[in-house]
Amino acid sequence: METNHMDCRASIGVFDSGVGGLTVAREIMRNLPKEHIVYFGDTARVPYGSKSKVTIVRYARQIIHFLRTQDVKAIVIACNTASALALDEVEKELDIPIIGVIRPGARVAVSATRNRRIGVIGTESTINSHMYQKLIYEEDPAITVYEKACPLFCPLVEEGWLKDSVTKEVARRYLDELLEKDIDSLILGCTHYPLLRSLIREIVGEKITLVNPAYETAKELGELLKREGLENPDEPADPPATEPYRFFVSDMAEKFGHFANSILPYDIETIQKINIEEY
Ligand code: DGL
């Protein structure tokens, strides 16, 4: 098959409200090692999780505009809130593939559940959008979805309190309600929550399947690239000829760097700050 070499060697644009989307970038790096990434973290305007659809759609449009200047071949909305609120709007406007994290997460939860009772946790805006519920019902209307916003989780993760007793207490308060519903699968519907996986596991026990949409999104991205003939055919060079992963933020580059280096398997050298309002 004839492939467009210029296109397939272009990067994947990945964006999030800040650092959390690095959990998605990390899965793309692990699962699709030939792909290059341009990551944008909107650190000037984080959090998205308490904002309205109108605002998030405006932000997403600006970020996509910026990513296009970096010559990307596909875009991943790593942020659950932006996937829930903006994907429907922006995908109509684009001529390159774009995916969010919600559909992949919903799909895997549908295939994981045995008793058809799924829990979803996320930011206030994600939960209020009921997007996980909607996409789960599309796959199987007989499933019951129980949703719970957990707004305190993000600041606790960013504080680094991943195993702290305070975080555990907060998690218990949030999750008890879902556990009473006898769920057998729980979607970690926010970029930060996979980092709380072991703490959440302690609270919910071994019987509940924890669904990480980040991992599923990387898998779905791989399938999409293959389908569209957009896979990068080049083996990763050692050392790489060009920087395979590039990072941009709208503020606080240094803080972003510290957090990024605790999440990613290697240390980031350069992070460029841009004025996203110009796009
Ligand atoms: N990235 C956001 C999400 O996945 C969490 C942080 C925020 O509220 O901006 O929903």
Residues whose N, C-alpha, C, O or C-beta is under 5 A from the ligand:
A	BS01	DGL	S17 G20 V46 P47 Y48 G49 A78 C79 N80 T81 T123 C154 G189 C190 T191
